[in-house]
Amino acid sequence: MRAALLSLLLLTLLPPCAAAAEPAGGFPTVARVEYVLECMNNHGGKQEYLYKCACAVDRIGARLAYDDYVTMSAALRYQTLEGPRGAEFRDPQSVKDMAAKYKAVQAEAAQACLLGQGGTTGGTR
């Protein structure tokens, strides 16, 4: 509930043209907000992580094109899916490589932004 209210507040404070403008690195504003909210939630929902998580998604956005981010973060997120349907995310070497690269980019961003341990996020859409 708190995350939903925070996201609603953040979206209402954006100027009307913010959603229409092409953000840096091609990362849509909504994707950045989702990343920050999930990252904050993974760190206990503490307000102190707002800037740290925003820093992390900015660093990730500087390293990856948005489409690559979506593909790589999905590869990492779904590595733990069980059963035959999860096999397409667990077994191919190319998917493992994408997940490993995203994990490294994410770890670098977490270190640079002083996120420490506690998990950033597997990424969203």
C-alpha positions in Angstrom: 0.0 0.0 0.0 2.8 2.4 0.9 4.6 1.6 -2.3 1.5 2.2 -4.3 1.0 5.6 -2.6 4.6 6.6 -3.2 4.5 5.6 -6.9 1.2 7.5 -7.3 2.8 10.6 -5.6 5.9 10.4 -7.8 3.8 10.1 -10.9 1.6 13.0 -10.0 4.5 15.3 -9.3 6.0 14.7 -12.7 5.4 17.5 -15.2 3.0 16.4 -18.0 5.7 16.4 -20.6 8.0 14.0 -18.5 6.1 10.9 -19.7 6.3 11.9 -23.3 10.0 12.9 -23.4 12.5 10.2 -24.2 14.4 9.6 -21.0 18.2 9.1 -20.9 19.2 5.7 -22.0 15.7 5.0 -23.3 14.5 3.9 -19.8 10.9 4.9 -19.4 10.1 6.8 -16.2 7.7 4.1 -15.1 10.4 1.5 -15.4 12.7 3.6 -13.3 10.0 4.1 -10.6 9.2 0.4 -10.6 12.9 -0.4 -10.1 13.3 2.1 -7.3 10.2 0.9 -5.5 11.2 -2.8 -5.7 14.7 -1.9 -4.6 13.5 0.0 -1.6 11.1 -2.8 -0.7 14.1 -5.2 -0.9 15.8 -3.0 1.7 13.0 -2.9 4.2 11.1 -0.1 2.6 13.4 2.5 4.2 13.2 6.0 2.9 17.0 6.3 3.0 17.2 3.9 0.1 15.2 6.2 -2.3 18.3 8.0 -3.5 20.5 4.9 -3.4 18.1 2.9 -5.5 17.6 5.8 -7.9 21.3 6.0 -8.2 21.5 2.3 -9.0 18.9 2.4 -11.8 20.6 5.5 -13.3 23.9 3.6 -13.4 22.2 0.5 -14.9 20.6 2.8 -17.4 23.9 4.3 -18.3 25.4 0.8 -19.0 22.5 -0.9 -20.7 19.9 -0.1 -23.4 16.4 -0.4 -22.1 15.6 -3.4 -24.2 18.8 -5.2 -23.0 17.8 -4.4 -19.4 14.4 -5.9 -19.9 15.8 -9.1 -21.5 18.7 -9.5 -19.0 16.7 -8.8 -15.9 14.1 -11.3 -17.0 16.8 -13.9 -17.6 18.1 -13.3 -14.0 14.6 -13.2 -12.4 13.4 -16.4 -13.9 16.6 -18.5 -13.3 14.9 -20.1 -10.3 11.7 -21.2 -12.1 11.1 -24.9 -11.6 9.8 -27.4 -14.0 9.8 -27.7 -17.8 8.6 -24.1 -18.4 11.5 -22.8 -16.3 14.0 -24.8 -18.4 14.0 -22.1 -21.1 15.3 -19.7 -18.5 17.7 -22.0 -16.7 19.3 -24.2 -19.3 20.4 -22.3 -22.4 23.9 -20.9 -22.0 23.0 -17.6 -23.7 20.3 -17.0 -21.0 22.8 -17.9 -18.3 25.3 -15.4 -19.8 22.7 -12.6 -20.0 21.7 -13.2 -16.3 25.4 -13.2 -15.3 26.1 -10.0 -17.1 23.0 -8.3 -15.6 24.0 -9.5 -12.2 27.5 -8.0 -12.6 26.1 -4.6 -13.8 23.6 -4.6 -10.9 26.4 -5.4 -8.4 28.6 -2.7 -9.8 25.7 -0.2 -9.5 24.9 -1.4 -5.9 28.5 -0.9 -4.9 28.8 2.5 -6.5 25.6 3.7 -4.9 26.3 2.3 -1.4 23.4 -0.2 -1.4 25.4 -2.9 0.4 23.8 -6.3 0.9 20.1 -6.9 1.0 19.3 -7.3 -2.6 18.6 -4.8 -5.3 16.1 -6.1 -7.7 15.9 -8.6 -10.5 14.4 -5.9 -12.6 11.0 -5.3 -13.9 9.3 -5.2 -17.3 
